[in-house]
């Protein structure tokens, strides 16, 4: 099992965000994960919330080994060409440590507050599909003309190409059977979802079926879930074992309310047995 740590860059000073990423690196976590929001998702009242992609760029130069990503980059916040260019920049700044996770976005209140258009769900998934196509094609460094459902390109090109080839691993989050899982089957290097071992097993089997239909090896798609560090350690161990048994190979550990000491305890008492 591989583990990442959610550094949750809200209601903190930026120095604390960097400290969390560095702590994850020191403790042996594979990845440090933020989120892609512009206002806090949790808690009451106003508070700090650092933009995701620029946060990753800063963390890239403040760390040396840990991989970096956002769960997940929302397609509605930027024209699809922009996250592609940002991803190339972060990939170079980090020496090839970016995981690029993409999703359709969901936080309507944030969009309304900041004046960002929030289309209906079908259009958001059309935009996500365009974003996945455009990103994959622009990573080649070749000229791209593309007629999309929402966004089109004409003679577009980005340079340099990413450090990681053919590009940073693409993650897609969600379990929606009609739009999300078919996109996972077509594009994803990794699939992240929330759920029990039973529910994730069923969705994973559907990813297998769809990937085979798309001509891809289902085994090439990493399966990832999430893990709470606030439960008793015996329960945490059982959860890891149950998820591993249904093919989950990566767990993103939520930053616990108990704070840094709880993360350090997990790294000492649990992580070594599963890494």
Secondary structure, 3 states (H helix, E strand, C coil): CEEEEECCCECCCHHHHHHHHHHHHHHCCCEEEECCCCCCCCCCCCCCECCHHHHHHHHHHHCCCCEEEECCEEHHHCCHHHHHHHHHHHHHHCCCCEEEEEECCCCHHHHHHHCCCCCCHHHHHHHHHHHHHHHHHHCCCCCEEECCCCCCEEEECCCCCCCCCCCCEEEEECCCCCCHHHHHHHHCCEEECCCCHHHHHHHHHHHHHHHHHCCCCHHHCEEEEEECCCCCHHHHHHHHHHHHHCCCCEEEECCCCCCHHHHHHHHHHHHHHHC
